[in-house]
């Protein structure tokens, strides 16, 4: 297989990375994708930085063995806590969400709220990146520990989820934000709910879209764009394949074939 026809790897703790996958389908329709959801260890947002680095290294090592040409960290927690540590350990480009998301946010507004996992919020990664780009912006970051488990449990329409969302957003509403950044790739799945709570003037920034735009530029720069139609996406998880397939169908529009892979031994139940 030619270098250009190799897959792009994307990974997340679960179904959050599907928002990045959707952007890939829209912006880079010829690219073949390898998707990995670390569903056996979800959520990442309450893990320690050392654990996040270890998980990211294990996933990237496995993806290297699958002969990917690039990896997108479709997980803000990994992007915030592991990207700078692990990207130099691999001989393919590894891109994260923070810089593309921060760049888009400072173009949009001056009073910027970021909702994220506790690990991402505590890292201050978005705040630091935005202030380096524009020292005049005001940035508030809110950790939202319950969002990822609620989304992974498919409780999007549960009244409890609406109550939790209001409690997370209220401090940002009190700060009169004009822009809200999804600091976790799971959170666009909550957009209909969040839109009900936020004033219509608040602009929403989805870093996934901007990460894929950065990936497109990188592929062009390296001459690695695929010029043939994409092969079907290969979906892999560390947890229960059936659970992931059923949960993801509402966003994919089909029930995917999903493989379970074992990162520790770097082996897969099948090869695609």
Buried (B, 14 or more C-beta within 10 A) or exposed (E): EEEBBBBBBBBBBBBBBBBBBBBBBEEBEEBBBBBBBBBBBBBBBBBEBEBBBBBBBBBBBBBBEBEBBBBBBBBBBBBBBBBEEBBEEBEBBBBBBBBBBBBBBBEBBEBBBBBBBBBBBBBBBBBBBBBEBBEEBBBBBBBBBBBBBBBBEBBBEEEEBBEBBBEBBEEBBEBEBBBBBBBBBBBBBBBEBBEEBBEEEBBBBBBBBBBBBBBBEBBEEBEBBBEEEBEEBBBBBBBBBEBBBBBBEEEBEEEBEBBBBEBEEEEBEEEB
